[in-house]
Amino acid sequence: MTKATGPLNTVVPVDKIASTFKDNIDLAVATRGGKILTLTDEWFADCSNLLTATAPISAPGRFVPTGAWYDGWETRRHNAPNHDWCVIQLGYPGNIAGFEIDTSYFTGNHSPFVSVEGFTESSPAKAASRTHEEWAQVAWAPVLTKVALNPGSRHGFKLEQPTAEAFTHVRFCMYPDGGVARLRVYGNVHQFGQPGHVTDIEVDTAHYMGNPPKAVTIEGYEIGSEQPIILLSEAPMTPHRQHFFKVPIELTEKRIAQIKVVMIPDGGIKRVRAWGAAQLPAVQPEGSLVGVRQELPDEHTWNLKK
């Protein structure tokens, strides 16, 4: 199920792709945790090849049971209903700025048209258990409307504006079938205003009466690092309440640039606040809201434990 219209985009010349997306990262690449969750077909070449970090290669004379080997995703022809698609879990959820779609070495068997849609899943558990049929029915938002591809070519597409929504998954569609070597999903992970030393964390479940997460984990990432630092590990949550946590002293020395919030197993959160300072020691100014509980009078909270 897909919404009708999508954002505008412009074609990026091949020699401008690198400079156009120099301030973005590939959110989908396998080395950052991107992976294929479900697909319609991969008869000729594995769908997972789309997310390989290195450029596609050619291997003339190399054959597999289905024919010549190709470094990309290739499907059988004439699949029902009218196109092939796969769902990709992004390694990092983020706001999408554009795409690179590479058909290198697919010269007589490339997909003539493709599109990309996005979806945000708040529950990793739901995403992991969803069936192929269920993925087909989620509310996909168009991100890259159907575009034409040439054989054996790199194609760049820049969105007029990065998506306002930070997507966790994309659906890549090929019309009607065929092959694509690589898909790059360029975007940005949610970032702090500036990197800093995190000393306190607040998780607020205000107005989430019956649907807060059971627990929350918060990971921090230093600049240029993909190694998570566990700032908060499976902290229990209660409904309609501010939760305050002190970051272990040995971790406050880390200079954190991004955080990742994980809700276990699902649910809702009103606010997440990471308190700290650009430089140590972290001095709290007068009137600081760190650890200050804000009363939330509500006539429907009589049965909630304080």
N, C-alpha and C positions, 0 to 999 in steps of 0.2 A: 504494500500500500504506500503510494508515493504522493506527496503534495504536488500541485500542478506546476508552479513556476520556480525558477532558481535564480541565483545571482548572475549578473553579467560577467563576462570574462573576455580577455584579449589574448590573442595568440602571441607567444614569445618566440622570437627567432632562436634557432639552435645555438648560435654563438652568444646569445644573451641569457640563456637559461641559468648558468652558474651565477652571474652577477645579479640577475633579477631576484634570485632566492638566497643570496649570500647571508641574509640575516635570519633565515629560517632553517629548521632542521627537517629531516624526513621522519615524520611521525610514525610511518608504517614499516620501516625497514626491519628486517628480522633481527639484526644485531641490537636493536633497541627494544626487542620484545614483541614486535608485530607478528601476527600469525593468522593463518586462514582458519576460520571456524566452520564454514560450510560452503558447498559449491554445487553447481548443477552437473558438471562433467569435467573430466581431465583425461580424456582417452589418449590423446597424443603426447601431452607434456604436462608435468605437475604444476598445479596452481601455486604451490609454495615458491616456485622460481621467481614469481613476480616481485617478491620482497627481498631477494638476494642483494647484498650490499654492493657487490662488484658489478662491473659492466657485463652485459651479455657477451657470450663467446660463440664461435662457430666451430663445429667439429665435423667437417666433411668426411664421409665414409663411415661414420659411427651410426650404428643402427640398433634399435630396440624392437621388441616384438610387434609394436604398432607401426613401425616404419623408421624414418630418419629421426635422429635425436635432435631436439630443439631445446635451447636454453630459455625457457619461458613457459607460459600457460597456453595450451592449445586444446580445443574441444572438438568433438565430432561435429559433423555437419547436420543441419536440419533438425535441431533439437526443439522439442516443444517447451513452452508455447511459442515464443518467437525470439528468444535471446537467452544467452548464458549469463550467469552471475555468480559472484562469490562474496562472502562476508569476511571482512578483515578487521580483526581487533587491533587497534592502534597500540603501539608500544607505549606511547605517551598520549593521553587525551589532550587535545589542543584546538586552537582556532586555526582553521585551514586558510592558507593564502593562495595556493595554486597547486599545479600538478605537472609532473613530467611523465609522459607515456611513450615508451620506447618499443618500436616494432623491429629492431635490428635483427637481420637474418630471417625474418618472416617476410619473404618476398612474393610468394604466390599463395600464402595461406594466412595472411594477417586478418585481423578483425577490421572491417571497414568503418565501423562506428562504435563509440563507447560513451558511457556516461558514469558519473559517480554520485552517490547519495550518502547522506550522513545520518547518524543516530546516536543519541546519548543515553547510555544505560547507567542507572545509579546503583544497580546491584550486580556485582561480579558473579554472584551465585546464579542469578537468573540468566545472565549471558552464557554461562557455562552449560546450563541445562536446557537451553532453548533448542528446539528441533529445527530442521531445515524449513519445514512448513510454517513454523512460528516466526522464524526470521523473515519469511516472505510477507508476513502480515503486520510487522511493526510499522510505525509511522515514519517512514524514511523521508528525509528532507532533501530535495535536490540541491546539489552543490555545484556540479559541473554538468550542464545540460548536454544533450547528445551532440558530439563533435565527430568530424570525419578524420580518419587516419590514413596516412600513406604507407606503403610497404617499405620495410627496411629503413625506418626513419625515427629520429627523436622528435617529440612534439612537446612544446611547453604551453601551458595555459595559466594565466594569472587572473585571479578573481579581482573584480573592480574594488572590492573591499574584503578583508579577511572576514570569515564567518563570525557573527556575534556569538554564536553558540560554540562551546568547546565540545567537539564530538569525541566519543569513545570508540565508535565503529564506523566503517564505511562499507558500502556495497558497490562493487565494481561490476558494471554490466557491459557485455560485448554483444553487438547487434550485427547479424543474427548469431554469429559464432566465430570461430577462427582462433588466431593466436596473437598474444602480446608478450614481449620479452620482460619488460620491467614497468612497475608502477611506483612513482615517487609521490608521496603526499606531503607537500611542504606546508609548514605551519609553525606555530609557536606554542610552547607549554605555558600555562599560567605562571607568571613570575611575580616575585615581590617587587615593591617599589624600588628597592635596592638591596643587595646582599647584606646580611647582618648576622649577629649572634643571637640565637633564639633562647630566651630564658624562661618564658612562660607560654602556655597554650590555653586558649579558651575554646570550648566547643559548646555551642548554645543550641538547645533543642526547643526553643520557645515555640509554643503553639503546635508542636508535634505531640499530640496527646496520646494517641494509640499507635503511632508509627515511627518512633525514633529507632535508630539502629540498636542492636544489642550491645555492640562495642565499636570503638573507633581506633584505628591505627593511623599514625601520621609519620610519614617518611620525609626526611630532608635530603637535599642534594647540593653538594658544593659546586662551584663554578667549574664547568668542563668535566664533571664526574658523573658517571652513571651508576655509581655504587650507593645504594640507599643507606641513610643513617636513621635508625629508628628513634625518633624523638618521643613517641608515645606508642606503647604496645598494647593493643586490645583493651583499651580502657573502657570499663562498663559505662553505659549511658542510661539515663532515666528520662521520662517524659517532661517536657515543658520546664526546662531547667538549664541554668548556666553551669558548666563543669570547668573547673580550673585545675591546671596541672603544672607542676614545676619540672622543667627539663633537667635531667641529671647534670650535675655540675661539669663532668668531664666532656659532655656534649656541647655545652655552651661555648666552648672554645672554637667549635667548627663555624666556619663562615658559610651560612646557608643562602642559596640563591633561589631555590624552588622547593615547594613542599607538595607532597601527594597525600590526599586524604582518602582513606579506605574505610567504607562503612561495612560492618560485619553483622549479619549477612546482607542486609539491605536496609531500607528505611529512609528517613529524612532528617536533615540538619538545617537550622536557620542560619547560623553564622559559625565560621571558624576564624579565630584571631591568633596570630603568632606574634607575641610580644618580645621585644628585645632592643638591641641597639646596633648601630653601624660599627661602633668600636667598644671594646671592653675597657673599664667596667661599665656595665649597664646601669645607669643611674635613673631612677624613676622620678620624673618631674612632679612638682606639686600639682595635685588634682588628677593624677594618673588613674585610669580606670582598670589597671591590672588588678585582678582579684576582687573587684567591686561588683557585688551582686545587685542587679537592677530588678526590682520587684515588678512582676507582670500580673496585675490584678485581672482576673478573668472569672466570670461567673460559672464557667464550665470546669474549673480546676478543683472543685471541692473534694474530689475523690483521689487526688494525687498526693503522694507522700512528699512532705517537705524535707 
